[in-house]
Structures are given as C-alpha cells and as structure tokens.
Amino acid sequence: MNWMELYRDRVMDAQSAVRMIDSGMRVFLSGNCSVPRLVLAALTERARGLSGVQVVQVLTVGPAEYVAPDMEGHLRVNTLFISDNVRQVVQEGRADFTPCFLSEIPNLFRCGPLQLDAALIQVAPPDEHGFCSFGVEVGISKPAAQAARRVIAEVNPHMPRTLGDSFLHVSKIDALVPVDYRLPEVVLPGEDEVTRRLAERVAGLIPDGATLQTGIGAIPDAVLRRLTDHKDLGVHTELFSDGIIDLVERGVINGERKTLHPGKIIAGFMLGTQRLYDFVNDNPIVELHPTDYVNDPFVIAQNDRMVAINSAIEIDLTGQVCADSIGTRLYSGVGGQIDFIYGASRSKGGIPIIALPSTASPRGEAVRSRIVPTLRSGAGVTTSRSHVHTVVTEHGVAELYGKSIAQRAEALIGVADPSFRDELARQALLLRYQ
C-alpha cells in the first residue's frame, strides 16, 4: 500500500478521530499557533463522557474551553509552561504545572514520567513523498508525536511547510483530519521609552558576527530593530517572530560567520503574523528542530559569539533570577532560559544577558523595583546567581560574572531605578552584603 492509499484510509472527521481517546489517557496537545482547534473542540465535547484524561501541553495560543469548570474530573491540564489562557486555572489549583527545562521535555515523553498515550498535532499537507511538515511548532510536537502510541493530526493547507528536522510520514499518523483555517497571529506591542532605552543598551553589547537567541516580546523585537547596522549576524533560538525578517532582507542576518549550521536560522518554533508564516514557507535558510537539540546547552555553546537575551520578573542583589513566579503565585515557566544562558556562557566570546525594565507597575499596586534585596517569599529561582553574567536595565549594564556578593549588590543597585537605590543600599547593609 502506497502512502496515498494510507492517507485515504486514515482520513476522518474530528469527532471520529477523538474516539481513540479513552478515560485515564495522557494526551499531548500541540501548542503555540499550532493548536489543532477542531480536534481539541471535539475532545472537549467527548470528554464529558470520559474521566481522568490528562492534557499535557507547553504554551498554547487561543481560547481554552478545555479548562472550563465543567471539565473538572474529565480533562485536567498539566502544563510545562504557563500561558495566559491557563494561568488562572493553574493559580486556582484546577490545573497542574510541571517545571522543567525546555531541552529536557522530549525525554520526559520518550522515557520519563510523562510518556504519552496520544498526541494531538497540526501539520501541513503531505509532500510527494508522504511527509507532513510540523510547520510553526516542531520543537515539542515532533518528539511528542514520535513518542505517543497514537497520533491524531489536523492537516491544514494554511500551515507553512518548514524545513529541517520537521517532518512526519503519513504512515506514522493514525487519524488525519482535514481542516481549512488560518493560523492565529501574534502581534507584538509597540515599544515605549523604557523599552527603547533598554533595547539600545542590549544592542550595544552585540558584536558583529554574533549568533542570537532573542525570543519574543517587546524587548527582543526592539533589540532587533536596532541591529540594522550590524554585520553577519546569525540566529540559533528556541523561537522567533517577525522581527528577524527585515534583518534577513537587509542582509544583516545571513549566518555567514556562524560556527554551527552556517547560513541557517535554527529554531524550535515561532510565533508571529501571516508575514512570518509566508516567509518561512519552504524557505531553505530556516530550519526547525526538536528542543532537545536546539536547546541543548552543549549544542548552543558550539556557536561562537552566542548572545542569549532573556528576561526576569525580579532579580535579587546576589544575582538570583526569578522568571516563573510572583512569590508563590505561579506565572509562566522555566522555558529555555537556563538552556541558553548556560549555553552562551560556554560559547567562545558568548554573552548571556538578562534584560528587564527596572520597575514594574502591577495593576492596582504601587510601582515597585524589579531589583530587590531578596526574592519574594516562595519565588522560584529560574537562573542561579552562579549562571548570571550580565544584567541590563534601561539605566545601565551590570556585569556580575566573577564578582563577589558585595560587588554584585553594588552593580545591581547602580542599574536599579534611581528612586529605589537608597533603600536597596540600606537593605544591602542590613543583609551584610556591603
């Protein structure tokens, strides 16, 4: 039987496909802009007749009816990164959070405690050889599909065909559900004065010939806009967005001086607009790979001049970074921060950066400093003080690597918001840091 016959035999609607899901199963849900919407809706409807189904996911974009109160006892999410559409239910205790490094998630599925009964994914239509591309989300979805006992895939002509280690053959898919809808788009917010000043400081640290991990958000996007006069930049990152396109078109990002995968943009997944989806479609300079490769610190370190740019919720005066919780309130996740901070620190000429605004203004609360004497009670340490090298705020650059606690406290106070510096200095004395 050739692949086209297999394809025809395995085509079905979403309601038929999710009959493969039974009570007590652990089911992976593909994330980011690759959530299989029709299959997920069918599973949510079927779940009312099931019990104890665990949905394992990372970051999902879009509505989340599958975590509604009436799903309790039927579906329960276990998320490995807390996205905004499940944050409230995690904080209410109606969903679970499993902290882990992004680089280690594939092995949790293959041979660890999160082995999968089924995977719900979305792919591009098969090519002439019967291979479907995972499109915008390869990093976690491909390892999950390879590890799961059953694979249910939406096949969407709007999914771009991305290259790299990004394919799954039709013969490995148990149910193929044809769909036809546009992928959701993620539009980044514009930059304010703080973001502008912060981005200028970060951009000033990036040398020509650097390989970048930038992530997504206002700060990374603002940094990219300030690199137009740089030369021969490369990209090796867990995710990227529209911000790289202009630099590729200008010839700034060409990967010519990369020491690993020269000439290629290496990533695990992407979030962006239709412009990005059109740019990556069948584009030979873009390669997507699973995160146990992309995020492996010892792979990352093979890129000379590796610049990793990550952020934080708060940093204490010793350099401890919290990026996943606000005190005891779980907020996001570890993601790939330590993977890339450590990888960049091991790179020849590498620059690991934690970049953050000096203050935060939580809704209904007074402005507070993000540089604090000690982390809030219950806060998680995402990146240890031993791993942190460079901290950047809109007020300056603090170099912490190889510095004593007293030197670190002094440097961090120097880049804090001026209105908090006196109190931080007083607290440093009380803590015997100075």
TASULZI-V679458 format. One record per pair of residues at least 24 apart in sequence whose C-alpha atoms are under 6 Angstrom apart, sorted by the first residue. I is the first residue (numbers start at 0). J is the second residue. Records with the same first field share a line. If there is no record, write none. Layout:
I = J + J
//
This chain:
2 = 129
9 = 174 + 175
10 = 175 + 176
11 = 176
12 = 176
13 = 38 + 41 + 176
14 = 41
16 = 174
17 = 42
22 = 49 + 50 + 51 + 52
23 = 51 + 52
24 = 52 + 116
25 = 52 + 53 + 115 + 116
26 = 54 + 55 + 116 + 117 + 118
27 = 54 + 55 + 56 + 118 + 119
28 = 56 + 119
29 = 120 + 140
30 = 58 + 59
31 = 58 + 59 + 60
32 = 60 + 183
33 = 121
35 = 120 + 121
46 = 73
49 = 73
58 = 82
80 = 331 + 332
81 = 331 + 332
100 = 334
101 = 334 + 335
102 = 290 + 291 + 294 + 295
105 = 142
109 = 146
115 = 147
116 = 147 + 148
117 = 147 + 148 + 149 + 150
118 = 144 + 147 + 150
119 = 151 + 152
120 = 152
121 = 152 + 153 + 154
122 = 154
123 = 154 + 155 + 156 + 158
124 = 154 + 156
129 = 168 + 169
130 = 166 + 167 + 168
131 = 166 + 167 + 168
132 = 160 + 165 + 166
133 = 165
134 = 158 + 159 + 160 + 161
135 = 268 + 269
136 = 268
137 = 165 + 267 + 268 + 289
138 = 267 + 268 + 288 + 289 + 290
153 = 177
154 = 178
155 = 179
157 = 181
159 = 276 + 280
160 = 280 + 281
161 = 280 + 281
162 = 286
163 = 286 + 287
164 = 288
184 = 271 + 272
185 = 271 + 272
194 = 218
196 = 393
197 = 392 + 393
198 = 222
208 = 232 + 256
209 = 304 + 305
210 = 234 + 305
211 = 235 + 306
212 = 236 + 307
213 = 308
214 = 238 + 239
231 = 255
234 = 264
235 = 265 + 266
236 = 266
237 = 266 + 267
238 = 266 + 267 + 268 + 269
239 = 269
240 = 269 + 270 + 271
241 = 271 + 275
258 = 302
259 = 302
294 = 338
296 = 338 + 342
299 = 342
300 = 342 + 343 + 345 + 346
303 = 346 + 347
304 = 347 + 348 + 349
305 = 343 + 346 + 349
306 = 349 + 350 + 351
307 = 339 + 351 + 352
308 = 352
309 = 353
310 = 353 + 354 + 355
313 = 369 + 370
314 = 370
315 = 370 + 371 + 372 + 373 + 374
316 = 372 + 408
317 = 404 + 407
318 = 384
319 = 383 + 384
320 = 380 + 381 + 382
321 = 379 + 380 + 381
322 = 381
324 = 378
326 = 375 + 376 + 377 + 378
327 = 377 + 378
333 = 381
337 = 382
352 = 389 + 390
353 = 390
354 = 390 + 391 + 392
355 = 392
356 = 392
357 = 392 + 415 + 416
405 = 432 + 433
//
